[in-house]
Amino acid sequence: MSDTIYNKLVRDKILDIISASGKQYTFHIAEEKEYVAKLREKVAEELEEFSHTPNLEEAADILEVLYAIFKHHNLAIEDVERIRLAKVIERGGFADKVILEKVIKE
């Protein structure tokens, strides 16, 4: 049987889970540049999974990656939420499904 290659960012306890299953693995701790790139890949992966299976578990996975991105950039979730709500009040959300086609020159 051949090895399964992942080369992707995984949750913090995944290595323990793999060990408990009796399997061996290799890993490394990402340097700054790689970590940022892998976070971007992970959020894209989770969004893709959610687009195919829109459920609470997939939504939670997206949110977990976003929390990691916020933490990496020293952004408190409370501050992000405060700004989000202010933007909803000022500009609205996306519930009305409005697609802007163009703005006509005068």
TISE-8063 format. One record per residue: residue number from 1; residue in one letter; chain; x negated, y, z negated of N, C-alpha, C in turn. Coordinates in steps of 0.001 Angstrom, whole numbers. Layout:
% TISE-8063
{i: NUM	aa: A	ch: A	nc1: X	nc2: Y	nc3: Z	cac1: X	cac2: Y	cac3: Z	cc1: X	cc2: Y	cc3: Z}
...
% end
This chain:
% TISE-8063
{i: 1	aa: M	ch: A	nc1: -843	nc2: -1176	nc3: 0	cac1: 0	cac2: 0	cac3: 0	cc1: -893	cc2: 1245	cc3: 0}
{i: 2	aa: S	ch: A	nc1: -530	nc2: 2251	nc3: 766	cac1: -1358	cac2: 3453	cac3: 842	cc1: -916	cc2: 4488	cc3: -190}
{i: 3	aa: D	ch: A	nc1: -1835	nc2: 5398	nc3: -485	cac1: -1557	cac2: 6477	cac3: -1430	cc1: -539	cc2: 7447	cc3: -846}
{i: 4	aa: T	ch: A	nc1: 231	nc2: 8090	nc3: -1715	cac1: 1143	cac2: 9151	cac3: -1305	cc1: 463	cc2: 10479	cc3: -1603}
{i: 5	aa: I	ch: A	nc1: 260	nc2: 11286	nc3: -573	cac1: -404	cac2: 12582	cac3: -713	cc1: 655	cc2: 13662	cc3: -888}
{i: 6	aa: Y	ch: A	nc1: 507	nc2: 14478	nc3: -1917	cac1: 1449	cac2: 15564	cac3: -2170	cc1: 809	cc2: 16931	cc3: -1952}
{i: 7	aa: N	ch: A	nc1: -299	nc2: 17195	nc3: -2626	cac1: -989	cac2: 18481	cac3: -2535	cc1: -23	cc2: 19651	cc3: -2712}
{i: 8	aa: K	ch: A	nc1: 835	nc2: 19554	nc3: -3733	cac1: 1790	cac2: 20627	cac3: -3980	cc1: 1882	cc2: 20920	cc3: -5470}
{i: 9	aa: L	ch: A	nc1: 2341	nc2: 22099	nc3: -5783	cac1: 2555	cac2: 22514	cac3: -7160	cc1: 3685	cc2: 21683	cc3: -7758}
{i: 10	aa: V	ch: A	nc1: 3443	nc2: 21149	nc3: -8955	cac1: 4467	cac2: 20353	cac3: -9630	cc1: 4711	cc2: 20909	cc3: -11033}
{i: 11	aa: R	ch: A	nc1: 5833	nc2: 20532	nc3: -11598	cac1: 6170	cac2: 20961	cac3: -12957	cc1: 5123	cc2: 20453	cc3: -13953}
{i: 12	aa: D	ch: A	nc1: 5004	nc2: 21165	nc3: -15072	cac1: 3944	cac2: 20924	cac3: -16051	cc1: 3917	cc2: 19508	cc3: -16632}
{i: 13	aa: K	ch: A	nc1: 5051	nc2: 18844	nc3: -16739	cac1: 5094	cac2: 17521	cac3: -17373	cc1: 5086	cc2: 16357	cc3: -16378}
{i: 14	aa: I	ch: A	nc1: 4950	nc2: 16657	nc3: -15108	cac1: 4989	cac2: 15600	cac3: -14086	cc1: 3853	cc2: 14595	cc3: -14259}
{i: 15	aa: L	ch: A	nc1: 2665	nc2: 15061	nc3: -14616	cac1: 1541	cac2: 14128	cac3: -14784	cc1: 1821	cc2: 13129	cc3: -15905}
{i: 16	aa: D	ch: A	nc1: 2438	nc2: 13593	nc3: -16999	cac1: 2808	cac2: 12694	cac3: -18095	cc1: 3829	cc2: 11661	cc3: -17630}
{i: 17	aa: I	ch: A	nc1: 4768	nc2: 12096	nc3: -16817	cac1: 5804	cac2: 11198	cac3: -16299	cc1: 5184	cc2: 10138	cc3: -15392}
{i: 18	aa: I	ch: A	nc1: 4226	nc2: 10558	nc3: -14553	cac1: 3544	cac2: 9602	cac3: -13670	cc1: 2735	cc2: 8603	cc3: -14500}
{i: 19	aa: S	ch: A	nc1: 2012	nc2: 9108	nc3: -15508	cac1: 1231	cac2: 8221	cac3: -16384	cc1: 2121	cc2: 7201	cc3: -17080}
{i: 20	aa: A	ch: A	nc1: 3264	nc2: 7653	nc3: -17565	cac1: 4196	cac2: 6762	cac3: -18267	cc1: 4725	cc2: 5657	cc3: -17357}
{i: 21	aa: S	ch: A	nc1: 4718	nc2: 5927	nc3: -16049	cac1: 5186	cac2: 4907	cac3: -15100	cc1: 4080	cc2: 3906	cc3: -14755}
{i: 22	aa: G	ch: A	nc1: 2871	nc2: 4130	nc3: -15308	cac1: 1767	cac2: 3210	cac3: -15075	cc1: 951	cc2: 3505	cc3: -13831}
{i: 23	aa: K	ch: A	nc1: 1253	nc2: 4591	nc3: -13166	cac1: 533	cac2: 4931	cac3: -11940	cc1: -639	cc2: 5859	cc3: -12250}
{i: 24	aa: Q	ch: A	nc1: -1619	nc2: 5849	nc3: -11366	cac1: -2760	cac2: 6751	cac3: -11467	cc1: -2590	cc2: 7872	cc3: -10454}
{i: 25	aa: Y	ch: A	nc1: -3317	nc2: 8960	nc3: -10651	cac1: -3187	cac2: 10129	cac3: -9781	cc1: -4461	cc2: 10957	cc3: -9841}
{i: 26	aa: T	ch: A	nc1: -4595	nc2: 11843	nc3: -8917	cac1: -5633	cac2: 12871	cac3: -8971	cc1: -4924	cc2: 14219	cc3: -8943}
{i: 27	aa: F	ch: A	nc1: -5578	nc2: 15218	nc3: -9519	cac1: -5007	cac2: 16561	cac3: -9563	cc1: -6120	cc2: 17570	cc3: -9793}
{i: 28	aa: H	ch: A	nc1: -5800	nc2: 18838	nc3: -9631	cac1: -6695	cac2: 19916	cac3: -10036	cc1: -5845	cc2: 21092	cc3: -10492}
{i: 29	aa: I	ch: A	nc1: -6454	nc2: 21978	nc3: -11238	cac1: -5779	cac2: 23200	cac3: -11681	cc1: -6070	cc2: 24277	cc3: -10643}
{i: 30	aa: A	ch: A	nc1: -5027	nc2: 24892	nc3: -10141	cac1: -5169	cac2: 25883	cac3: -9068	cc1: -5864	cc2: 27147	cc3: -9554}
{i: 31	aa: E	ch: A	nc1: -6706	nc2: 27672	nc3: -8696	cac1: -7261	cac2: 29007	cac3: -8912	cc1: -6181	cc2: 30018	cc3: -8532}
{i: 32	aa: E	ch: A	nc1: -6407	nc2: 31263	nc3: -8855	cac1: -5432	cac2: 32340	cac3: -8654	cc1: -4827	cc2: 32372	cc3: -7249}
{i: 33	aa: K	ch: A	nc1: -5675	nc2: 32436	nc3: -6248	cac1: -5199	cac2: 32571	cac3: -4865	cc1: -4364	cc2: 31359	cc3: -4443}
{i: 34	aa: E	ch: A	nc1: -4836	nc2: 30179	nc3: -4794	cac1: -4101	cac2: 28967	cac3: -4445	cc1: -2766	cc2: 28908	cc3: -5186}
{i: 35	aa: Y	ch: A	nc1: -2759	nc2: 29304	nc3: -6465	cac1: -1536	cac2: 29271	cac3: -7264	cc1: -451	cc2: 30145	cc3: -6639}
{i: 36	aa: V	ch: A	nc1: -817	nc2: 31354	nc3: -6240	cac1: 149	cac2: 32263	cac3: -5609	cc1: 682	cc2: 31646	cc3: -4314}
{i: 37	aa: A	ch: A	nc1: -196	nc2: 31078	nc3: -3511	cac1: 228	cac2: 30447	cac3: -2256	cc1: 1149	cc2: 29256	cc3: -2525}
{i: 38	aa: K	ch: A	nc1: 823	nc2: 28454	nc3: -3526	cac1: 1637	cac2: 27278	cac3: -3845	cc1: 2992	cc2: 27676	cc3: -4432}
{i: 39	aa: L	ch: A	nc1: 3045	nc2: 28782	nc3: -5176	cac1: 4339	cac2: 29282	cac3: -5653	cc1: 5223	cc2: 29681	cc3: -4474}
{i: 40	aa: R	ch: A	nc1: 4629	nc2: 30342	nc3: -3486	cac1: 5396	cac2: 30717	cac3: -2285	cc1: 5915	cc2: 29473	cc3: -1565}
{i: 41	aa: E	ch: A	nc1: 5050	nc2: 28484	nc3: -1407	cac1: 5470	cac2: 27230	cac3: -769	cc1: 6595	cc2: 26566	cc3: -1561}
{i: 42	aa: K	ch: A	nc1: 6458	nc2: 26575	nc3: -2879	cac1: 7438	cac2: 25902	cac3: -3736	cc1: 8796	cc2: 26588	cc3: -3667}
{i: 43	aa: V	ch: A	nc1: 8822	nc2: 27913	nc3: -3669	cac1: 10118	cac2: 28599	cac3: -3599	cc1: 10771	cc2: 28338	cc3: -2246}
{i: 44	aa: A	ch: A	nc1: 9983	nc2: 28297	nc3: -1177	cac1: 10528	cac2: 27975	cac3: 150	cc1: 11071	cc2: 26543	cc3: 162}
{i: 45	aa: E	ch: A	nc1: 10336	nc2: 25612	nc3: -440	cac1: 10773	cac2: 24211	cac3: -525	cc1: 12095	cc2: 24097	cc3: -1283}
{i: 46	aa: E	ch: A	nc1: 12175	nc2: 24777	nc3: -2418	cac1: 13393	cac2: 24699	cac3: -3231	cc1: 14581	cc2: 25356	cc3: -2528}
{i: 47	aa: L	ch: A	nc1: 14349	nc2: 26458	nc3: -1831	cac1: 15428	cac2: 27096	cac3: -1065	cc1: 15925	cc2: 26176	cc3: 45}
{i: 48	aa: E	ch: A	nc1: 14996	nc2: 25492	nc3: 694	cac1: 15365	cac2: 24547	cac3: 1751	cc1: 16204	cc2: 23404	cc3: 1175}
{i: 49	aa: E	ch: A	nc1: 15776	nc2: 22869	nc3: 42	cac1: 16536	cac2: 21794	cac3: -597	cc1: 17936	cc2: 22271	cc3: -976}
{i: 50	aa: F	ch: A	nc1: 18030	nc2: 23492	nc3: -1514	cac1: 19331	cac2: 24041	cac3: -1898	cc1: 20232	cc2: 24241	cc3: -687}
{i: 51	aa: S	ch: A	nc1: 19651	nc2: 24632	nc3: 448	cac1: 20468	cac2: 24850	cac3: 1647	cc1: 21106	cc2: 23545	cc3: 2129}
{i: 52	aa: H	ch: A	nc1: 20450	nc2: 22413	nc3: 1856	cac1: 20995	cac2: 21108	cac3: 2244	cc1: 21911	cc2: 20517	cc3: 1172}
{i: 53	aa: T	ch: A	nc1: 21592	nc2: 20834	nc3: -88	cac1: 22359	cac2: 20294	cac3: -1209	cc1: 22609	cc2: 21407	cc3: -2225}
{i: 54	aa: P	ch: A	nc1: 23587	nc2: 22275	nc3: -1964	cac1: 23830	cac2: 23405	cac3: -2868	cc1: 24536	cc2: 22965	cc3: -4156}
{i: 55	aa: N	ch: A	nc1: 23730	nc2: 22665	nc3: -5175	cac1: 24301	cac2: 22258	cac3: -6456	cc1: 23529	cc2: 22915	cc3: -7596}
{i: 56	aa: L	ch: A	nc1: 23989	nc2: 22697	nc3: -8824	cac1: 23376	cac2: 23338	cac3: -9987	cc1: 21923	cc2: 22928	cc3: -10188}
{i: 57	aa: E	ch: A	nc1: 21600	nc2: 21671	nc3: -9955	cac1: 20225	cac2: 21201	cac3: -10139	cc1: 19265	cc2: 21917	cc3: -9193}
{i: 58	aa: E	ch: A	nc1: 19645	nc2: 22027	nc3: -7935	cac1: 18791	cac2: 22716	cac3: -6959	cc1: 18719	cc2: 24213	cc3: -7264}
{i: 59	aa: A	ch: A	nc1: 19826	nc2: 24798	nc3: -7707	cac1: 19826	cac2: 26217	cac3: -8087	cc1: 18878	cc2: 26449	cc3: -9262}
{i: 60	aa: A	ch: A	nc1: 18890	nc2: 25539	nc3: -10230	cac1: 17998	cac2: 25647	cac3: -11387	cc1: 16537	cc2: 25533	cc3: -10971}
{i: 61	aa: D	ch: A	nc1: 16245	nc2: 24693	nc3: -9987	cac1: 14872	cac2: 24562	cac3: -9486	cc1: 14388	cc2: 25873	cc3: -8866}
{i: 62	aa: I	ch: A	nc1: 15253	nc2: 26518	nc3: -8089	cac1: 14894	cac2: 27819	cac3: -7497	cc1: 14594	cc2: 28813	cc3: -8602}
{i: 63	aa: L	ch: A	nc1: 15475	nc2: 28873	nc3: -9585	cac1: 15313	cac2: 29828	cac3: -10676	cc1: 14029	cc2: 29573	cc3: -11457}
{i: 64	aa: E	ch: A	nc1: 13687	nc2: 28310	nc3: -11677	cac1: 12460	cac2: 27984	cac3: -12409	cc1: 11224	cc2: 28488	cc3: -11665}
{i: 65	aa: V	ch: A	nc1: 11201	nc2: 28327	nc3: -10357	cac1: 10068	cac2: 28829	cac3: -9569	cc1: 10035	cc2: 30357	cc3: -9616}
{i: 66	aa: L	ch: A	nc1: 11190	nc2: 30993	nc3: -9500	cac1: 11237	cac2: 32456	cac3: -9592	cc1: 10738	cc2: 32929	cc3: -10956}
{i: 67	aa: Y	ch: A	nc1: 11123	nc2: 32246	nc3: -12033	cac1: 10625	cac2: 32603	cac3: -13364	cc1: 9100	cc2: 32502	cc3: -13414}
{i: 68	aa: A	ch: A	nc1: 8533	nc2: 31470	nc3: -12799	cac1: 7071	cac2: 31321	cac3: -12771	cc1: 6424	cc2: 32465	cc3: -12001}
{i: 69	aa: I	ch: A	nc1: 7050	nc2: 32871	nc3: -10898	cac1: 6531	cac2: 33995	cac3: -10108	cc1: 6602	cc2: 35279	cc3: -10922}
{i: 70	aa: F	ch: A	nc1: 7735	nc2: 35513	nc3: -11578	cac1: 7881	cac2: 36712	cac3: -12412	cc1: 6821	cc2: 36724	cc3: -13510}
{i: 71	aa: K	ch: A	nc1: 6644	nc2: 35601	nc3: -14187	cac1: 5666	cac2: 35517	cac3: -15274	cc1: 4260	cc2: 35781	cc3: -14748}
{i: 72	aa: H	ch: A	nc1: 3946	nc2: 35215	nc3: -13598	cac1: 2621	cac2: 35403	cac3: -13010	cc1: 2332	cc2: 36881	cc3: -12752}
{i: 73	aa: H	ch: A	nc1: 3360	nc2: 37621	nc3: -12386	cac1: 3200	cac2: 39051	cac3: -12094	cc1: 3557	cc2: 39934	cc3: -13295}
{i: 74	aa: N	ch: A	nc1: 3642	nc2: 39319	nc3: -14468	cac1: 3946	cac2: 40034	cac3: -15712	cc1: 5257	cc2: 40815	cc3: -15650}
{i: 75	aa: L	ch: A	nc1: 6273	nc2: 40216	nc3: -15039	cac1: 7598	cac2: 40818	cac3: -14952	cc1: 8525	cc2: 40085	cc3: -15914}
{i: 76	aa: A	ch: A	nc1: 9061	nc2: 40804	nc3: -16887	cac1: 9993	cac2: 40195	cac3: -17835	cc1: 11335	cc2: 39973	cc3: -17153}
{i: 77	aa: I	ch: A	nc1: 11924	nc2: 38807	nc3: -17361	cac1: 13200	cac2: 38486	cac3: -16735	cc1: 14272	cc2: 39501	cc3: -17131}
{i: 78	aa: E	ch: A	nc1: 14194	nc2: 40012	nc3: -18353	cac1: 15164	cac2: 41020	cac3: -18797	cc1: 15055	cc2: 42287	cc3: -17957}
{i: 79	aa: D	ch: A	nc1: 13840	nc2: 42678	nc3: -17615	cac1: 13637	cac2: 43861	cac3: -16774	cc1: 14130	cc2: 43611	cc3: -15354}
{i: 80	aa: V	ch: A	nc1: 13847	nc2: 42429	nc3: -14840	cac1: 14312	cac2: 42072	cac3: -13495	cc1: 15837	cc2: 42111	cc3: -13456}
{i: 81	aa: E	ch: A	nc1: 16475	nc2: 41545	nc3: -14463	cac1: 17942	cac2: 41515	cac3: -14521	cc1: 18523	cc2: 42924	cc3: -14649}
{i: 82	aa: R	ch: A	nc1: 17870	nc2: 43769	nc3: -15429	cac1: 18334	cac2: 45154	cac3: -15583	cc1: 18295	cc2: 45884	cc3: -14243}
{i: 83	aa: I	ch: A	nc1: 17217	nc2: 45736	nc3: -13508	cac1: 17085	cac2: 46372	cac3: -12192	cc1: 18089	cc2: 45775	cc3: -11212}
{i: 84	aa: R	ch: A	nc1: 18275	nc2: 44458	nc3: -11263	cac1: 19245	cac2: 43802	cac3: -10387	cc1: 20641	cc2: 44376	cc3: -10600}
{i: 85	aa: L	ch: A	nc1: 21047	nc2: 44498	nc3: -11855	cac1: 22378	cac2: 45034	cac3: -12158	cc1: 22516	cc2: 46480	cc3: -11711}
{i: 86	aa: A	ch: A	nc1: 21467	nc2: 47272	nc3: -11903	cac1: 21500	cac2: 48671	cac3: -11458	cc1: 21672	cc2: 48745	cc3: -9945}
{i: 87	aa: K	ch: A	nc1: 21004	nc2: 47868	nc3: -9210	cac1: 21138	cac2: 47849	cac3: -7749	cc1: 22539	cc2: 47419	cc3: -7326}
{i: 88	aa: V	ch: A	nc1: 23123	nc2: 46469	nc3: -8051	cac1: 24494	cac2: 46043	cac3: -7749	cc1: 25451	cc2: 47213	cc3: -7939}
{i: 89	aa: I	ch: A	nc1: 25271	nc2: 47954	nc3: -9010	cac1: 26137	cac2: 49113	cac3: -9262	cc1: 25952	cc2: 50167	cc3: -8182}
{i: 90	aa: E	ch: A	nc1: 24709	nc2: 50439	nc3: -7808	cac1: 24419	cac2: 51494	cac3: -6832	cc1: 24708	cc2: 51076	cc3: -5393}
{i: 91	aa: R	ch: A	nc1: 24305	nc2: 49873	nc3: -5009	cac1: 24375	cac2: 49454	cac3: -3601	cc1: 25283	cc2: 48262	cc3: -3343}
{i: 92	aa: G	ch: A	nc1: 25726	nc2: 47619	nc3: -4411	cac1: 26558	cac2: 46432	cac3: -4265	cc1: 25712	cc2: 45174	cc3: -4200}
{i: 93	aa: G	ch: A	nc1: 26415	nc2: 44047	nc3: -4062	cac1: 25740	cac2: 42754	cac3: -3932	cc1: 25867	cc2: 42268	cc3: -2499}
{i: 94	aa: F	ch: A	nc1: 26099	nc2: 40992	nc3: -2342	cac1: 26228	cac2: 40404	cac3: -1006	cc1: 27525	cc2: 39610	cc3: -848}
{i: 95	aa: A	ch: A	nc1: 28448	nc2: 39763	nc3: -1786	cac1: 29694	cac2: 38988	cac3: -1787	cc1: 30611	cc2: 39309	cc3: -611}
{i: 96	aa: D	ch: A	nc1: 30539	nc2: 40530	nc3: -88	cac1: 31437	cac2: 40929	cac3: 1003	cc1: 30993	cc2: 40414	cc3: 2371}
{i: 97	aa: K	ch: A	nc1: 29834	nc2: 39789	nc3: 2445	cac1: 29332	cac2: 39141	cac3: 3671	cc1: 29142	cc2: 40113	cc3: 4837}
{i: 98	aa: V	ch: A	nc1: 28801	nc2: 41359	nc3: 4538	cac1: 28648	cac2: 42395	cac3: 5564	cc1: 27362	cc2: 42175	cc3: 6350}
{i: 99	aa: I	ch: A	nc1: 27480	nc2: 42158	nc3: 7680	cac1: 26325	cac2: 42078	cac3: 8578	cc1: 26233	cc2: 43414	cc3: 9309}
{i: 100	aa: L	ch: A	nc1: 25201	nc2: 44194	nc3: 9022	cac1: 24990	cac2: 45460	cac3: 9727	cc1: 24417	cc2: 45150	cc3: 11095}
{i: 101	aa: E	ch: A	nc1: 25107	nc2: 45549	nc3: 12128	cac1: 24642	cac2: 45279	cac3: 13491	cc1: 23727	cc2: 46378	cc3: 13990}
{i: 102	aa: K	ch: A	nc1: 24124	nc2: 47624	nc3: 13833	cac1: 23265	cac2: 48736	cac3: 14229	cc1: 23816	cc2: 50022	cc3: 13651}
{i: 103	aa: V	ch: A	nc1: 22982	nc2: 51044	nc3: 13647	cac1: 23386	cac2: 52396	cac3: 13265	cc1: 23323	cc2: 53230	cc3: 14532}
{i: 104	aa: I	ch: A	nc1: 24419	nc2: 53909	nc3: 14865	cac1: 24539	cac2: 54666	cac3: 16110	cc1: 23884	cc2: 56032	cc3: 15958}
{i: 105	aa: K	ch: A	nc1: 23034	nc2: 56379	nc3: 16937	cac1: 22435	cac2: 57719	cac3: 16959	cc1: 23512	cc2: 58741	cc3: 17255}
{i: 106	aa: E	ch: A	nc1: 23351	nc2: 59905	nc3: 16684	cac1: 24318	cac2: 60978	cac3: 16976	cc1: 23917	cc2: 61736	cc3: 18208}
% end
